[in-house]
Amino acid sequence: MGKIREKILITKIKAGDKEAFGEFYDLYVDKIYRFIYFKVSRVQEAEDLTSEVFLRVWQYARDGVEIENIKAFLYRVSRNAVIDFYRKNYGKETVDLEDHNIIDNLKADNLIEKIDTKAQVKEIIEKLDSIKEEYKEVILLRFVEEYSTKEIAEVMGRSKGATRVLLHRAMEALRSKVK
């Protein structure tokens, strides 16, 4: 989406235009769901958190919160929702990824198209879960969501240089786990 179209969409949403918000929702719901799912690993929680994220964004926009980059803002709200989820559910039992067929629920992207079997996907997900959370997040944003370094920096609240270093370290950590 172009910057001008994005600004128009934000303006319409702030004015309470439900159709504009519907368009915004349709553009980003699958990406946000996927982003959250990779962080919580449960379909029900990912669906609930995705809904919560879009509700928060609607409320922020209606309250007049300044939104420069809607995509970065959306991912920032998503990150915060996941953090809140883990704070609230710290120490509670979770269910493993095996109870859900993640591949059938997600759109194919470059990363998934390159992986031959569901077993390999499961292995990569397990390896991702074994590295630091910020490493996992930067890898997902770069290779699943296909964000540029600049966009990732905006989402994570870092400089471009710090983001490049973080991505490099994350890839090294994942490589060491995969070997």
C-alpha positions in Angstrom: 0.0 0.0 0.0 1.3 3.4 -0.9 2.0 6.1 1.7 -0.7 8.4 0.3 -3.3 5.6 0.3 -2.2 4.7 3.8 -2.7 8.3 5.0 -6.1 8.5 3.4 -7.1 5.2 5.0 -5.9 6.4 8.5 -7.8 9.7 8.1 -11.0 7.8 7.1 -10.6 5.4 10.0 -10.1 8.3 12.5 -13.3 9.8 11.1 -15.1 6.6 12.0 -15.5 5.2 8.5 -16.3 1.5 9.0 -15.8 0.6 5.4 -12.2 2.0 5.5 -11.6 0.0 8.6 -13.0 -3.1 6.9 -10.6 -2.5 4.0 -7.7 -2.1 6.5 -8.8 -5.2 8.3 -8.9 -7.2 5.1 -5.5 -6.0 4.1 -3.8 -7.0 7.3 -5.8 -9.7 9.1 -4.0 -12.7 7.7 -0.5 -11.2 8.3 -1.4 -10.2 11.8 -2.9 -13.6 12.6 0.2 -15.4 11.2 2.5 -13.1 13.2 0.6 -13.7 16.4 0.2 -17.5 15.8 3.9 -18.0 15.5 4.3 -16.3 18.8 1.5 -18.1 20.8 1.3 -21.4 18.8 -2.4 -21.9 19.5 -5.2 -21.2 17.1 -7.8 -20.0 19.6 -5.4 -17.6 21.3 -4.1 -16.3 18.0 -7.7 -15.6 16.8 -8.6 -13.9 20.0 -5.5 -11.8 20.0 -5.9 -10.8 16.4 -9.4 -9.6 17.1 -8.2 -7.7 20.1 -5.4 -6.1 18.1 -7.8 -4.7 15.5 -10.2 -3.5 18.2 -7.3 -1.7 19.9 -6.2 -0.1 16.6 -9.8 1.0 16.0 -10.0 2.6 19.5 -6.6 4.3 19.1 -7.6 5.8 15.8 -11.0 6.9 17.1 -9.2 8.5 20.2 -7.0 10.5 17.8 -3.7 8.7 18.5 -1.2 9.9 15.9 -0.4 7.1 13.5 2.5 7.8 11.1 3.0 4.3 9.6 -0.2 2.2 10.0 1.6 -1.1 9.3 4.4 -0.5 11.9 1.7 0.7 14.4 -0.3 -2.4 13.8 2.6 -4.7 14.4 3.6 -2.7 17.5 0.1 -3.2 18.9 0.3 -6.9 18.0 3.6 -7.3 19.8 2.1 -5.6 22.9 -1.0 -7.8 22.8 1.2 -10.9 22.8 3.3 -9.5 25.6 0.2 -8.8 27.6 -1.1 -12.3 26.8 2.1 -13.9 28.2 2.1 -11.7 31.3 -1.5 -12.6 32.0 -1.0 -16.3 31.3 2.5 -16.8 32.9 2.8 -20.3 34.3 -0.5 -21.6 32.8 -0.5 -24.7 30.7 -0.2 -24.5 27.0 -0.9 -26.9 24.1 1.7 -28.0 21.6 1.5 -27.1 17.9 0.7 -30.8 17.0 -3.0 -30.3 17.7 -3.3 -27.9 14.8 -2.5 -28.1 11.1 -0.7 -24.8 10.8 0.2 -25.1 7.2 -3.3 -25.6 6.0 -4.4 -22.4 7.9 -1.7 -20.1 6.6 -1.3 -18.6 3.2 1.8 -19.9 1.4 4.7 -17.4 1.4 8.2 -17.6 0.1 9.5 -19.2 3.3 6.9 -21.9 3.4 7.1 -22.5 -0.4 10.8 -23.3 0.0 10.1 -25.9 2.7 9.2 -29.3 1.2 7.3 -31.0 4.0 5.2 -30.3 7.0 7.7 -32.1 9.1 10.4 -29.6 8.1 8.1 -26.7 8.9 7.4 -28.2 12.3 11.2 -28.6 12.9 11.8 -25.0 11.9 9.0 -23.8 14.2 10.5 -25.8 17.1 13.9 -24.3 16.4 12.4 -20.8 16.2 10.9 -21.5 19.6 14.3 -22.3 21.0 15.9 -19.0 20.2 15.4 -15.6 21.9 12.0 -14.0 21.4 13.4 -10.9 19.7 15.4 -13.1 17.3 12.2 -15.1 16.5 10.3 -11.9 15.9 12.9 -10.3 13.6 13.1 -13.6 11.5 9.3 -13.8 11.2 9.0 -10.2 10.1 11.8 -10.5 7.6 11.2 -13.9 6.0 7.5 -14.7 6.7 6.1 -11.2 6.4 8.8 -10.1 4.0 9.4 -6.7 5.6 12.3 -4.6 4.8 14.9 -3.7 7.4 13.5 -0.2 7.6 9.9 -1.5 8.2 11.2 -4.0 10.9 13.1 -1.2 12.6 9.8 0.8 12.8 7.9 -2.1 14.2 10.5 -3.0 16.8 11.4 0.6 17.7 15.0 0.3 16.7 17.4 1.9 14.3 18.0 0.3 10.9 21.6 -0.5 11.9 20.5 -2.2 15.1 17.9 -4.1 13.2 20.4 -5.4 10.7 22.7 -6.6 13.6 19.7 -8.2 15.3 18.7 -10.0 12.1 22.2 -11.2 11.6 22.5 -12.5 15.2 19.1 -14.1 14.9 20.0 -16.0 11.7 23.3 -17.1 13.3 21.3 -18.4 16.3 18.8 -20.2 14.1 21.6 -21.7 11.9 23.3 -23.1 15.0 20.1 -24.8 16.1 19.4 -26.2 12.7 22.8 -27.8 12.3 
